[in-house]
Structures are given as C-alpha cells and as structure tokens.
Amino acid sequence: MPDQELKDKVRRVRKEGSLKVQSKAEALELITYAQMMYGYQFRIEGHTSFYYLVVDGDD
C-alpha cells in the first residue's frame, strides 16, 4: 500500500476510533506502519468477512 494511503488510514483510525478493512493482511500492514512511524498501538477486532482496526488504549 502506498505511504500516503497508509498515512490517511492511520489518521482515520486515530480520528474516528476505528476503521473497517477488508483483510487481516491489510489490518496488520496498518498496525505495523502505525507502530513503526508514530508509535501508535492499534488492535484488530472482528472475525467475519471484514475486520475493524481500533485504537488500543489511551494513545
């Protein structure tokens, strides 16, 4: 995923508190990017055909 798209999605998670993504791989890519670039902690919720990426704790 391009850096700008990753940045935009990380901002959305931080602003809205969660983000619906289509795959666990996409969620893991965003979690890794957010941790490495900003030190943010996100977690995955959901076990259906989509996943939610949510802010973990009081970041």
N, C-alpha and C positions, 0 to 999 in steps of 0.2 A: 504494500500500500504506500502511495507517495507520502512524503513527510507532511505536506500541507493538509492532506486528508486526515492523517493521524492527529495532527495538532487540533484540527476542527472538531474531531470526535472527542478528544480528551477535554476540550473546552466545554463541549455539550454535557459530558458526564459531570464535570465539576459544577456547571451552572444549574443543570436540571436535576442532578442527583442520580440519574440512571440513563442508560442508552440501550435500545433494543438492537442487537446484532444478529446476523444470520447464521453464524457458525461459531463453534468453540474456538477454532483456529483464529478467527478474527478477534474474538474477545481476548485470547491470550496474547496476540500481537499488540493490541492496545494496552493491555496490562503491562507488558514488558516495556513498551515505549514510554508510558506514563511514569513508570518506576525509574527507568534509566535517565530520562530527560528532566523530570520535575520532582522525583522523589514521592510521587503520589501513590497511594495504596488503593487499588480497586479490587473487587472480587466479582465472581460470576454467580448469578442466581438463575435458576430455571433449568429444566431438563426436558423440554419439549422440542419442537422444531425450531425454536429460537432461544436466545439467551439474553439476559439483561446484565449489563455491566454497571455496577453501582459503586459509589464512593464507600470506601471501607473506613469506618471510624470517623474521627473529627478532623480529617485533613483539611 
